[in-house]
Amino acid sequence: MKCPNCGKHVPEGKKFCGKCGTKLIQPIGKAIKSSPKNNVPSSETKKASEPNKRKWLLPLVSGFIGLAIFIILVIKPSVVEPKQESSPEVKVENTEYENKQASEPIMEAEEDRINSLGFLEGTWGGTAEAENGDQFDITFRFGKNCQFNQICGSFNISSFACSGDVKFTELEGDKYIFLATNKSGCSDEDAILEWLKIINDKELEYYSKGEWGVSEGILDKR
C-alpha cells in the first residue's frame, strides 16, 4: 500500500509510514478479515461439534440411571430386611421364660413359708372374748421346728382348765389354720374352724368358731 501523505510504498500490516511517519489506515476489507469476529465458529462448525457432545453425554446419563436402579433394587432392601428378623413367637417364649424365672423365687419363698413355721417359736398369750361376752385367757407355745401337718405346739385355756396340742393343717391366705388335738379338760364340742393370723412379729390374731359361736382375741409374744 502507499502512504497517503508522501506516496511512499509501505509494506502490508504497517501502522505508520516509514518515511514521513503518517499513521496509516487499513483498508476496510482487510480490517474485516483480520477482525476477531471472523473467529466466531459458524453454524456448520457448531453442528459438527454436537455429535461429539452427545457421545459423552449419553453414557453419563445411562450411568446415573443404572446407579439409581442398583440403589432401589439392591441396597434399599438390604437395609430394610433386619427389621423383619424379630418375630412375635420369640418374644412370647422369652417373656414366658422371664416370667418363670421371676416366679421361681416367689414360689420357693411361699413353699418355705408353708413348710416351716419357725417364726412362731416361743410363747404367745392374751385374752379372747366369745360372742356371749365371756372372756378367757389362752396361751400357745410353739417349738423351733414347727411344720405343717405335724404337732408343733400346745395350748392352754386357764379359765376353763382346758389344754391340748396344736397341729397346723392348712394355710389360707395369711391365716394359719390349726387343729386342737389331744385335748384335756375341754368340752367334747370340737371347733369347726380355728386359726392364727400374723399381725406383726409381736402380735397374733386368734379366731375360733364352734357350736358355741365365735371367739376372737389378740395374742402377744411373751
C-alpha positions as CSV (number, residue, x, y, z in Angstrom):
1,M,0.0,0.0,0.0
2,K,1.1,3.7,-0.4
3,C,1.3,6.4,2.2
4,P,-1.5,8.9,1.6
5,N,0.8,11.8,2.6
6,C,4.1,11.2,0.7
7,G,3.2,8.4,-1.6
8,K,5.9,6.1,-0.3
9,H,5.2,2.4,-0.7
10,V,4.6,0.8,2.7
11,P,4.5,-3.0,3.4
12,E,1.3,-4.6,4.4
13,G,0.5,-4.5,8.1
14,K,2.5,-1.4,8.9
15,K,0.6,1.2,11.0
16,F,2.9,4.2,10.3
17,C,4.8,5.4,7.1
18,G,8.5,4.7,7.4
19,K,9.3,8.0,5.5
20,C,7.0,10.7,6.9
21,G,5.5,8.9,10.0
22,T,2.0,9.4,8.9
23,K,-0.5,7.0,10.6
24,L,-1.8,4.6,8.1
25,I,-5.4,3.5,7.9
26,Q,-6.0,-0.2,6.9
27,P,-8.4,-0.9,4.1
28,I,-11.9,-1.7,5.2
29,G,-11.9,-5.1,3.5
30,K,-8.7,-6.2,5.1
31,A,-9.7,-4.9,8.5
32,I,-12.8,-7.0,8.4
33,K,-10.7,-10.1,7.5
34,S,-8.4,-9.6,10.5
35,S,-11.3,-8.8,12.9
36,P,-11.8,-11.2,15.9
37,K,-15.4,-11.5,14.8
38,N,-14.3,-13.7,12.0
39,N,-13.1,-16.2,14.7
40,V,-16.6,-16.9,15.8
41,P,-17.5,-20.5,14.8
42,S,-20.0,-20.9,12.0
43,S,-23.3,-22.8,12.3
44,E,-21.7,-25.6,10.4
45,T,-18.9,-25.9,13.0
46,K,-21.5,-26.0,15.8
47,K,-23.4,-28.7,14.1
48,A,-20.2,-30.7,13.7
49,S,-19.4,-30.4,17.4
50,E,-22.8,-31.5,18.6
51,P,-22.3,-35.2,17.8
52,N,-19.2,-35.2,20.0
53,K,-21.1,-33.8,22.9
54,R,-23.8,-36.4,22.5
55,K,-21.1,-39.2,22.6
56,W,-20.1,-38.5,26.2
57,L,-23.5,-37.2,27.4
58,L,-25.4,-40.4,26.7
59,P,-23.1,-42.7,28.7
60,L,-23.2,-40.3,31.6
61,V,-27.0,-40.3,31.8
62,S,-27.1,-44.0,31.4
63,G,-24.6,-44.4,34.3
64,F,-26.9,-42.3,36.6
65,I,-29.9,-44.3,35.7
66,G,-28.1,-47.6,36.3
67,L,-26.9,-46.3,39.7
68,A,-30.4,-45.4,40.8
69,I,-31.7,-48.8,39.8
70,F,-28.9,-50.5,41.8
71,I,-29.8,-48.5,44.9
72,I,-33.5,-49.3,44.7
73,L,-33.2,-53.0,44.0
74,V,-30.1,-54.0,46.0
75,I,-29.1,-51.5,48.7
76,K,-32.5,-50.4,50.0
77,P,-33.9,-54.0,50.6
78,S,-30.7,-54.9,52.5
79,V,-31.3,-52.0,54.9
80,V,-34.9,-52.8,55.5
81,E,-34.5,-56.6,56.0
82,P,-33.1,-56.5,59.6
83,K,-36.3,-55.0,60.8
84,Q,-38.1,-58.3,59.9
85,E,-35.8,-60.5,61.9
86,S,-37.8,-60.4,65.2
87,S,-40.9,-62.5,65.4
88,P,-43.7,-62.4,68.0
89,E,-43.2,-66.0,68.8
90,V,-39.7,-65.5,70.0
91,K,-40.8,-62.6,72.2
92,V,-43.6,-64.8,73.7
93,E,-41.1,-67.5,74.5
94,N,-38.7,-65.1,76.1
95,T,-41.5,-63.5,78.1
96,E,-42.6,-66.9,79.4
97,Y,-39.1,-67.7,80.4
98,E,-38.6,-64.4,82.2
99,N,-41.9,-64.8,84.0
100,K,-40.9,-68.3,85.0
101,Q,-37.6,-67.1,86.3
102,A,-39.3,-64.3,88.2
103,S,-41.9,-66.5,89.8
104,E,-39.4,-69.2,91.0
105,P,-38.1,-67.2,93.9
106,I,-41.7,-66.3,94.9
107,M,-42.8,-70.0,94.7
108,E,-39.7,-71.0,96.7
109,A,-40.5,-68.4,99.4
110,E,-44.1,-69.5,99.6
111,E,-43.1,-73.1,99.9
112,D,-40.7,-72.3,102.7
113,R,-43.5,-70.3,104.4
114,I,-45.8,-73.2,104.2
115,N,-43.4,-76.0,105.2
116,S,-41.8,-74.1,108.1
117,L,-43.4,-72.2,110.9
118,G,-40.3,-71.5,112.8
119,F,-41.2,-67.8,113.2
120,L,-43.9,-68.9,115.7
121,E,-41.3,-70.2,118.1
122,G,-42.0,-69.1,121.6
123,T,-44.9,-68.3,123.9
124,W,-47.9,-66.3,122.8
125,G,-50.8,-65.3,125.2
126,G,-53.7,-63.0,125.6
127,T,-57.4,-62.7,126.3
128,A,-60.2,-63.8,123.9
129,E,-63.8,-62.9,124.0
130,A,-66.8,-65.1,123.0
131,E,-70.0,-63.8,121.3
132,N,-71.9,-64.0,124.6
133,G,-69.4,-61.7,126.2
134,D,-67.5,-64.3,128.2
135,Q,-63.7,-63.7,128.3
136,F,-61.0,-66.3,128.8
137,D,-57.2,-66.4,128.9
138,I,-55.4,-68.5,126.3
139,T,-51.7,-69.3,125.8
140,F,-49.9,-71.0,122.9
141,R,-46.4,-72.5,123.0
142,F,-44.6,-73.4,119.8
143,G,-41.4,-75.3,119.2
144,K,-38.5,-74.3,117.0
145,N,-39.1,-76.7,114.1
146,C,-42.8,-76.2,113.7
147,Q,-44.1,-77.6,110.4
148,F,-47.4,-78.2,108.7
149,N,-49.3,-81.5,109.4
150,Q,-47.2,-82.1,112.5
151,I,-47.9,-81.4,116.1
152,C,-45.6,-78.5,116.8
153,G,-47.0,-76.8,119.9
154,S,-49.6,-76.7,122.7
155,F,-52.4,-74.5,124.0
156,N,-53.8,-73.9,127.5
157,I,-57.1,-72.1,128.4
158,S,-56.6,-71.4,132.1
159,S,-60.1,-70.1,132.6
160,F,-61.6,-73.5,131.7
161,A,-58.6,-75.7,132.7
162,C,-58.6,-76.8,129.0
163,S,-55.3,-77.8,127.3
164,G,-54.0,-79.8,124.4
165,D,-51.7,-80.0,121.4
166,V,-51.7,-77.8,118.2
167,K,-51.4,-79.2,114.7
168,F,-51.3,-76.8,111.7
169,T,-53.2,-78.2,108.8
170,E,-53.6,-75.5,106.1
171,L,-52.5,-72.1,105.0
172,E,-55.4,-69.9,103.8
173,G,-54.0,-66.6,102.6
174,D,-52.4,-65.1,105.7
175,K,-54.3,-67.4,108.1
176,Y,-52.6,-70.4,109.6
177,I,-55.4,-72.9,110.3
178,F,-54.8,-75.4,113.1
179,L,-56.4,-78.3,114.8
180,A,-56.6,-78.6,118.6
181,T,-55.9,-82.3,119.4
182,N,-55.1,-84.5,122.4
183,K,-57.3,-82.2,124.5
184,S,-57.7,-82.5,128.3
185,G,-60.3,-80.9,130.5
186,C,-62.1,-79.4,127.4
187,S,-65.7,-80.0,126.4
188,D,-66.5,-82.6,123.9
189,E,-67.5,-80.0,121.3
190,D,-64.9,-79.6,118.6
191,A,-64.3,-76.2,116.9
192,I,-65.3,-76.0,113.3
193,L,-62.5,-73.6,112.5
194,E,-59.5,-72.2,114.3
195,W,-56.7,-70.1,113.0
196,L,-53.9,-67.7,113.9
197,K,-53.1,-64.6,111.8
198,I,-49.8,-62.8,112.0
199,I,-50.3,-59.0,112.7
200,N,-46.6,-58.3,113.2
201,D,-43.6,-60.0,114.9
202,K,-45.1,-59.3,118.3
203,E,-48.8,-59.9,117.8
204,L,-51.1,-62.7,116.5
205,E,-54.8,-62.6,115.9
206,Y,-56.7,-65.6,117.4
207,Y,-60.0,-66.8,115.9
208,S,-62.1,-69.8,116.9
209,K,-65.6,-70.9,115.6
210,G,-67.6,-73.7,117.0
211,E,-71.2,-74.7,118.0
212,W,-70.9,-72.2,120.9
213,G,-70.2,-69.3,118.5
214,V,-67.1,-67.2,117.6
215,S,-64.3,-66.3,119.9
216,E,-61.6,-63.7,119.0
217,G,-58.6,-62.1,120.6
218,I,-55.1,-60.6,120.2
219,L,-52.1,-62.7,121.5
220,D,-48.8,-61.0,122.4
221,K,-45.4,-62.7,122.2
222,R,-44.0,-63.3,125.7
